């Protein structure tokens, strides 16, 4: 069986100019980066009327068995094009950390991929490097300001802006910086996050244009004075230079699927510490260029879809027409208590037990007024009886479930799903609305997500956290949505509670203000913003062969 990289390499990609022409873009509207990828000029990006129908691909809670959300997104876009709908794919870009760690790249799999796979997974058009540079420029300017007299009276104990790196490195999670004498600045504790967790990444993905980008960067809170007054990037006078570093990165990237259909890959914020969606600019551009737009949100629907609806759609004025929830028999068996090593054996009752997870996600997405269809991402080990149980679970909520074989057959393997999605969109049944209103107090917004989406009984937050939320409300931040940061593996904050737990308490350990991105982060449980490499990282198997071609990337 061919690997993903072998399948990608064997595909004949069209020149990117042809993909642009098919979208109706003039030659001067794109800036080619080689033969098969290009930037779309900002004079075109996001300016057209977004008349297309927006389709969100989300999933059940992720498991080590894998769900295939990106692969399904690619397969669905190809299938919609096959049945006659002009469809544009809008996805996030991969981070180098997972590529060299455990998870691998983010270009899909099998015959449902975007290409060129190697380029996209490794550096691509340099967007993440630009974000890393802009973030760390602000870090350097903060320390420089403190070194040269600290006229803003920044309390060095309350600097909240760390540094970032697009890679997994546990040794950098917590550091002591500026050692070695007076000339190196004031020593303090700090650390590194992975680039995709940077607020600069979230800002780039929510900004509407360059002017909005600069204003948002200026609103970043980098720390506090001795009197607890917030200090911003504008106070440090960094926003202009940061914008310059991001002037190319804000332009959407145009690539293609292996079947030659257009795909915009742009941005890649974390789906737990941030909102986990591709950029607003890319999404709005796709909506102006296609009849249908297929996009995805990170992790399960309890994290990715909720933030897509409550943060991205709220800020960008988007109204999704339909949602696809990806589920696998294997993942539902894990939710039903089966160990990963035993997933190959038929276990109908385990699927039945685990299907409560799928049912919960269907219920949750419908709370936003968005119609739902289920994609069963097929594995060869799935039995007919197991698939029947999964279909029954979806049907119990009035949702159709369609077996998809896009990994093996490309767009042809997802045509049933495509027809179901097209029917949902044509029905005009979407009545989208966010979960809560802007004027709700911040703690009530947190509680709304905890009780209505996670089905917790209550939220546990200390008096200090409640006081901090109240201070932010008094400072004019109370209208912001909340961004819930918790484990992706469970509806609760406990990653071992699989299925559809109820009656739990959601512990809010910390809150952070992302004023530039425009949300308040509620950290529930232990959240890692700088991953480490596993015992056997993928990097050990990635190399160049005798012909100079990459091996081991997946």
C-alpha positions in Angstrom: 0.0 0.0 0.0 1.3 3.4 -0.9 2.0 6.0 1.8 0.5 9.4 1.8 3.7 11.0 0.6 4.0 8.5 -2.3 0.4 9.1 -3.3 1.0 12.8 -3.2 4.3 12.6 -5.2 2.7 10.5 -7.9 -0.1 13.0 -8.5 0.2 15.4 -11.4 -0.6 18.9 -10.0 -1.7 21.6 -12.3 0.2 24.9 -12.6 -1.1 27.2 -9.9 -2.0 29.8 -12.6 -4.6 27.4 -14.0 -6.2 26.9 -10.5 -6.4 30.7 -10.1 -7.9 31.1 -13.6 -10.6 28.5 -12.8 -11.5 30.6 -9.8 -11.8 33.7 -11.9 -8.6 35.3 -10.6 -6.6 37.5 -13.0 -2.9 36.6 -13.4 -1.9 39.7 -11.5 -4.1 38.8 -8.6 -1.7 36.0 -7.5 1.9 36.0 -6.4 3.4 32.5 -7.3 5.7 30.7 -4.9 7.0 28.2 -7.4 4.8 26.2 -9.7 2.1 24.9 -7.4 1.4 27.5 -4.7 0.7 31.2 -4.6 -0.4 34.1 -2.4 -3.6 35.9 -3.3 -3.1 39.7 -3.5 -4.9 41.6 -0.7 -6.4 43.8 -3.4 -8.5 40.8 -4.3 -8.6 38.7 -1.1 -11.7 39.2 1.0 -13.1 42.1 -1.0 -15.7 40.3 -3.0 -19.2 39.7 -1.8 -19.2 36.4 0.3 -22.1 34.8 -1.4 -21.0 31.1 -1.1 -22.5 28.6 1.3 -20.2 27.8 4.3 -19.9 24.2 5.4 -18.1 23.3 8.6 -16.4 20.0 9.0 -16.0 19.0 12.7 -15.8 15.7 14.6 -16.4 13.7 17.6 -13.8 13.9 20.4 -10.4 12.9 19.0 -8.9 9.6 20.1 -5.5 7.9 19.3 -7.5 5.8 16.7 -7.8 8.9 14.5 -10.9 10.5 13.0 -9.7 12.0 9.7 -11.3 15.4 9.8 -8.9 17.1 7.3 -9.0 14.1 5.0 -12.8 14.2 5.1 -12.8 17.9 4.4 -10.6 17.4 1.3 -12.7 14.4 0.1 -16.0 16.4 0.6 -14.6 19.4 -1.4 -13.5 17.1 -4.2 -16.9 15.2 -4.2 -18.9 18.5 -4.3 -16.9 19.6 -7.3 -17.5 16.2 -8.9 -21.3 16.5 -8.6 -21.2 20.0 -10.2 -20.9 22.5 -7.3 -18.1 25.1 -7.6 -16.4 24.4 -4.2 -13.4 25.9 -2.6 -11.6 24.3 0.3 -10.4 26.5 3.2 -8.1 24.9 5.8 -5.4 25.7 8.3 -1.7 25.3 7.6 0.4 22.6 9.4 2.8 23.4 12.2 6.3 21.9 12.1 5.9 20.7 15.7 3.4 17.9 15.0 5.2 17.1 11.7 8.3 16.0 13.5 6.5 14.8 16.6 3.6 12.3 16.7 0.6 13.6 14.8 2.3 14.2 11.4 1.3 16.8 8.8 -2.1 18.3 8.0 -2.7 17.9 4.3 -5.2 15.1 4.5 -4.4 11.5 3.6 -4.6 8.8 0.9 -6.3 10.1 -2.2 -7.9 13.0 -0.3 -5.0 15.3 0.0 -3.9 18.9 -0.8 -0.6 19.4 -2.5 2.3 19.9 -2.8 2.4 17.9 0.4 6.0 18.3 1.3 6.0 22.0 0.7 2.9 22.6 2.7 4.1 20.6 5.7 7.6 22.1 5.6 7.8 25.9 5.6 5.2 26.4 2.9 5.1 30.1 2.1 6.8 31.1 5.4 3.7 32.4 7.2 4.5 30.7 10.5 8.1 31.9 10.4 6.8 35.5 9.9 4.4 35.0 12.9 7.3 33.7 15.0 9.4 36.7 14.0 6.7 39.2 14.8 5.9 37.7 18.1 9.5 37.5 19.2 10.2 41.1 18.0 7.6 42.2 20.5 9.3 40.1 23.2 12.7 41.7 22.4 11.2 45.2 22.5 9.6 44.5 25.9 12.9 43.5 27.4 14.7 46.4 25.6 12.2 48.9 27.1 12.8 47.5 30.6 16.6 47.6 30.1 16.6 51.2 29.0 14.9 52.7 32.0 11.4 51.2 32.0 9.5 54.5 31.6 6.2 52.6 31.5 6.9 51.2 34.9 6.3 47.6 33.7 6.4 45.2 36.7 8.9 42.5 35.5 7.1 40.0 37.6 3.9 40.6 35.6 5.2 40.4 32.0 2.8 37.9 30.4 4.3 37.9 26.9 6.5 34.9 26.4 8.5 33.8 23.3 7.5 31.3 20.6 9.1 28.6 18.4 7.4 26.5 15.7 8.5 23.2 17.1 8.1 20.9 20.0 10.7 21.5 22.8 9.8 20.7 26.4 13.1 22.2 27.7 11.8 25.7 26.8 8.5 25.6 28.6 9.9 27.4 31.6 13.2 29.3 31.6 15.1 32.0 33.4 16.2 34.6 31.0 18.7 37.6 30.9 21.3 35.9 33.0 25.0 36.9 32.8 25.2 40.4 34.1 23.8 43.9 33.8 24.3 44.2 30.1 21.9 41.4 29.4 18.9 43.0 31.0 16.8 42.1 34.1 16.6 38.4 35.0 13.1 37.0 35.2 11.2 33.8 34.7 9.6 33.2 31.3 9.3 30.5 28.7 8.4 29.6 25.2 5.1 28.5 23.6 4.7 26.8 20.2 4.0 29.4 17.4 0.4 28.1 16.8 -0.4 29.1 20.4 0.7 32.7 19.9 -1.9 35.5 20.1 -0.2 36.9 16.9 -1.4 33.7 15.1 -5.0 34.2 16.4 -4.9 37.8 15.4 -3.7 37.1 11.9 -6.5 34.6 11.5 -9.2 37.0 12.8 -8.0 40.3 11.1 -10.0 41.5 8.2 -7.2 43.6 6.5 -3.8 45.1 7.2 -5.3 48.1 9.1 -7.3 45.8 11.4 -4.3 43.6 11.8 -2.2 46.6 13.1 -4.9 47.8 15.4 -5.3 44.3 16.9 -1.6 43.9 17.4 -1.5 47.2 19.2 -4.2 46.0 21.6 -2.1 43.0 22.8 -1.6 43.1 26.6 2.0 42.3 27.2 2.0 42.8 31.0 1.1 45.1 33.8 2.6 48.0 35.7 3.2 47.9 39.5 -0.3 49.4 39.9 -1.8 46.6 37.8 -2.5 48.8 34.8 -2.3 46.9 31.5 0.6 47.6 29.1 0.0 47.0 25.4 2.1 46.5 22.3 1.1 50.0 21.2 2.6 51.3 24.4 5.8 49.5 23.5 5.5 51.0 20.0 5.8 47.6 18.4 2.6 47.2 16.3 3.9 48.9 13.2 7.0 46.8 12.8 5.1 43.7 13.6 2.6 44.5 10.9 5.5 45.0 8.4 6.7 41.5 9.2 3.2 40.1 8.6 2.4 42.0 5.4 3.0 38.9 3.2 1.8 36.4 5.7 -1.7 37.9 5.9 -2.2 37.1 2.2 -4.1 33.8 1.7 -2.3 30.8 0.2 -3.7 29.1 -2.9 -2.9 25.4 -3.5 -5.0 22.5 -4.9 -6.3 19.1 -4.0 -4.8 16.0 -5.8 -7.9 16.2 -8.0 -7.0 19.7 -9.1 -9.6 21.6 -7.0 -8.8 24.9 -5.4 -7.8 25.1 -1.7 -6.9 28.1 0.5 -4.6 27.1 3.3 -4.0 30.0 5.7 -3.2 30.3 9.4 -3.3 27.6 12.1 -4.2 28.6 15.6 -4.4 26.0 18.4 -7.9 24.7 18.9 -7.6 24.7 22.7 -5.7 27.8 23.7 -7.1 29.7 20.7 -10.0 29.3 18.2 -8.6 26.6 15.9 -9.8 27.8 12.5 -8.2 29.1 9.3 -8.1 32.8 8.6 -11.2 35.1 8.2 -9.6 36.6 5.1 -9.2 33.2 3.4 -12.7 32.1 4.4 -14.3 35.3 3.1 -12.2 35.1 -0.1 -13.3 31.5 -0.7 -16.9 32.5 -0.1 -16.6 35.2 -2.8 -15.0 32.8 -5.3 -17.0 29.6 -4.8 -20.6 28.4 -4.5 -19.7 26.2 -1.6 -16.8 26.5 0.9 -15.7 23.6 3.0 -13.8 24.5 6.1 -12.8 22.7 9.3 -12.3 23.5 13.0 -9.8 21.8 15.2 -10.4 18.9 17.6 -14.0 17.8 18.4 -17.1 19.9 18.0 -17.0 20.8 21.8 -13.9 22.8 21.2 -13.4 23.6 17.5 -17.0 24.0 16.4 -18.1 25.9 19.5 -15.2 28.4 18.9 -15.9 28.6 15.2 -19.4 29.6 15.9 -18.9 31.8 19.0 -15.7 33.5 18.1 -14.9 33.4 14.3 -18.5 33.6 13.0 -19.4 36.2 15.6 -16.4 38.4 14.7 -16.5 37.9 11.0 -20.2 38.0 10.5 -20.3 34.5 9.0 -23.4 32.3 8.9 -22.7 28.6 8.3 -25.2 26.7 6.2 -24.4 23.2 7.4 -22.1 21.1 9.5 -20.5 17.7 8.9 -19.5 15.7 12.0 -16.8 13.1 11.3 -17.0 9.9 13.2 -15.3 6.5 12.9 -16.3 3.1 14.2 -12.8 2.7 15.7 -13.1 6.0 17.7 -16.6 5.2 19.0 -15.3 1.8 20.1 -12.6 3.5 22.1 -15.3 5.8 23.6 -17.1 2.5 24.4 -14.1 1.2 26.4 -12.1 -0.8 23.9 -8.3 -0.6 24.0 -6.5 0.7 20.9 -4.8 -2.7 20.4 -8.2 -4.4 20.1 -10.0 -2.0 17.7 -9.6 -4.4 14.8 -12.1 -6.9 16.3 -15.8 -6.5 15.8 -17.5 -5.1 18.9 -21.0 -3.9 18.2 -21.9 -3.2 21.8 -18.8 -1.1 22.3 -19.9 1.0 19.3 -23.3 1.3 20.8 -21.8 2.5 24.1 -19.5 4.9 22.5 -22.1 6.4 20.2 -23.3 8.6 23.0 -20.3 10.8 22.1 -21.6 11.3 18.6 -25.1 11.9 19.8 -23.9 14.6 22.2 -22.1 16.4 19.4 -25.1 16.3 17.1 -27.2 17.8 19.9 -24.6 20.5 20.5 -24.2 21.7 16.9 -27.9 21.9 16.5 -28.0 24.3 19.5 -26.4 26.9 17.1 -29.2 26.4 14.6 -27.0 24.6 12.1 -28.2 21.4 10.3 -26.0 18.3 10.6 -25.0 15.3 8.6 -22.6 12.6 9.8 -19.6 11.4 7.8 -18.5 7.8 8.7 -14.8 7.8 7.8 -14.5 4.2 6.7 -11.7 1.8 7.8 -11.4 -1.7 6.3 -11.9 -3.3 9.7 -15.4 -1.8 10.1 -18.1 -4.4 10.0 -21.6 -3.9 8.5 -23.2 -4.4 12.0 -20.9 -1.7 13.6 -21.7 0.7 10.8 -25.4 0.0 11.2 -25.2 0.9 14.9 -23.4 4.2 14.1 -26.2 5.0 11.5 -28.8 4.3 14.2 -27.2 6.6 16.6 -27.2 9.5 14.1 -30.8 8.7 13.0 -31.9 8.9 16.6 -31.1 12.6 16.4 -32.7 13.0 12.9 -29.3 13.1 11.2 -28.2 11.0 8.1 -24.9 9.2 8.3 -23.0 8.3 5.2 -20.1 5.9 4.8 -17.2 7.7 3.1 -14.2 6.1 1.3 -12.4 9.2 0.2 -9.1 8.0 1.7 -9.1 5.1 -0.8 -11.1 6.6 -3.7 -10.8 10.3 -3.5 -13.8 12.5 -4.2 -15.7 9.5 -5.7 -15.7 7.9 -2.3 -17.6 10.9 -0.7 -20.3 11.6 -3.3 -23.1 10.3 -1.1 -21.9 12.7 1.6 -21.7 15.5 -0.9 -25.2 15.0 -2.1 -26.5 15.0 1.5 -24.6 18.2 2.2 -25.9 19.9 -0.9 -29.5 18.9 0.0 -29.0 20.4 3.5 -27.7 23.6 2.1 -30.5 23.8 -0.5 -33.1 23.3 2.2 -32.1 26.7 3.7 -32.7 25.2 7.1 -29.8 27.0 8.9 -30.9 29.6 11.5 -27.5 30.3 12.9 -27.0 32.0 16.2 -24.2 32.0 18.8 -24.6 30.3 22.1 -24.6 33.5 24.1 -25.0 37.2 23.7 -22.2 39.8 23.8 -23.7 41.6 26.9 -23.6 38.5 29.1 -21.0 38.7 32.0 -17.8 36.8 31.2 -18.4 34.2 34.0 -21.9 33.6 32.6 -20.4 33.0 29.1 -18.0 30.5 30.6 -20.9 28.8 32.4 -23.0 28.7 29.3 -20.4 26.8 27.4 -19.7 24.5 30.4 -23.3 23.6 31.1 -24.8 23.6 27.6 -21.9 22.1 25.6 -19.9 20.1 28.1 -23.0 19.3 30.3 -21.2 20.2 33.5 -23.3 20.8 36.5 -21.3 23.9 37.4 -18.1 25.9 37.0 -15.5 26.2 39.8 -13.6 29.5 39.7 -11.7 31.1 42.6 -12.5 34.5 44.0 -9.3 35.8 42.4 -10.4 34.6 39.0 -13.9 36.2 39.4 -12.3 39.4 40.5 -10.0 39.4 37.4 -13.0 38.9 35.1 -14.8 41.7 36.8 -11.8 44.0 36.4 -11.7 43.2 32.6 -15.4 44.0 32.4 -14.8 47.3 34.0 -11.9 48.0 31.6 -14.2 47.5 28.6 -13.5 43.9 27.7 -16.8 42.4 29.0 -18.3 42.2 25.5 -15.6 39.7 24.3 -16.5 36.0 23.7 -14.7 33.4 25.8 -12.2 30.9 24.4 -12.3 27.6 26.4 -9.0 25.9 26.9 -9.4 22.3 28.0 -8.5 18.7 27.0 -9.7 17.7 23.6 -10.3 14.1 24.6 -13.4 14.6 26.8 -16.4 16.8 27.2 -15.0 17.4 30.7 -11.6 18.7 31.8 -10.6 15.1 32.6 -9.1 13.4 29.5 -10.0 9.9 30.9 -13.8 10.6 31.0 -14.8 9.4 27.6 -18.2 9.0 26.1 -20.7 11.7 27.2 -20.1 12.4 30.9 -22.5 14.5 32.9 -22.6 15.9 36.4 -19.0 17.0 36.4 -17.6 20.3 37.6 -15.5 22.4 35.2 -12.5 23.8 37.0 -11.3 27.2 35.7 -7.7 27.3 36.8 -6.7 30.6 35.1 -8.0 33.3 32.8 -6.0 35.2 30.2 -6.9 38.3 28.2 -6.2 38.1 24.4 -7.3 41.6 23.8 -5.8 41.8 20.3 -7.5 38.5 19.1 -10.7 39.6 20.8 -11.4 36.9 23.4 -10.9 35.9 27.0 -9.3 32.5 27.5 -10.5 30.3 30.3 -8.0 27.6 31.1 -9.6 24.5 32.5 -7.3 21.9 33.8 -3.7 21.4 32.5 -3.2 22.8 29.0 0.2 22.4 27.2 1.2 25.4 25.1 4.7 24.0 24.3 4.4 20.3 23.4 7.4 17.9 23.9 8.6 15.3 21.4 7.5 11.7 22.1 9.9 8.9 23.0 10.2 8.0 19.3 9.6 11.2 17.3 8.7 11.2 13.6 11.9 13.2 13.1 13.9 10.0 13.6 12.5 8.6 10.3 12.4 11.7 8.2 15.4 12.0 5.8 16.4 12.5 2.1 16.8 9.4 0.0 19.6 8.9 -2.6 17.5 10.9 -5.2 17.1 13.9 -2.8 13.5 13.1 -2.1 11.9 13.2 1.3 11.1 10.0 3.1 9.2 9.5 6.3 6.9 12.6 6.2 3.3 11.8 6.8 
